[in-house]
């Protein structure tokens, strides 16, 4: 883990650099993850941030939190540009990497909204600097001057970028936060219908213009492109669930701060199905099957603002 490589002194307390890094680690991971949509890449960014942090003269750092966020942002921006080129050759739809999140993430409504699958997909439509500015300002409420240092722009330029990014996101973001209870109810109805092959019941919980996205990364079979419309999505899901072995298990879990479904086959994790719900109906279904993206579903991840 980044930030644990220094040798602890005799009193077993970490040295000051390690202590400061660990104190802000969850925040730094959240910043990197919201910028990248990838937990694996966020972890790499934290490792790079740590390597730079250990060479810093702590006495010269006025605000350790601001300094670490600045380094993390710069590292994430560089990686975001590389990821953009990778996604151009990605097989099928690209979805963010799902995280098994602690219950307290859902309690912070704004944080949960910002890391939802639906919102992370909206952030994918921003240019790298716009995404960094939006995340740092709208999610973490950093001052423009601090953001300017992180993205190497003037405060005036950052204000303009923030205004542009805010308008871009507002035009595309899902409608306001939905209560976990509403989402859970929709998921339970969805689960009952798919497990019993109840086409009518499934149609009753899907919005007419529902969109289904699947991410297998070219490793696992999934739909090659988005499927739109309740009837098409329902029939595809009923047929797919009907082909599953009898020992398959579909269970509720807390993913990215929201209720979601986890499918297990032969005792192993096969898929994570996240949803977006509006007016009690599922408008978005996001099924991640790429095994490279499921490694953070084995333990709860702590996210912080």
Secondary structure, 3 states (H helix, E strand, C coil): CCCCCCCCCCCCCCCHHHHHHHHHHHHHHHHHHHHHCCHHHHHHHHHHHHHHHCCCCHHHCCCHHHHHHHHHHHHHHHHHHHHHHHHHCCCCCCCCCCCEECHHHHHCHHHHHHCCHHHHHHHCCCCHHHHHHHHHHHHCCCCHHHHHHHHCCCHHHHHHHHHHHHHHHHHHCCCCCCCHHHHHHHHHHHHHHHHHCCHHHHHHHEEEEEEEEEECCCCCCCCCCCEECHHHHHHHHHHHHHCCCCCCEEEEEEECCEEEEEEEECCEEEEEEEEEEECCEEEEEEEECCHHHCHHHCCCECCCC
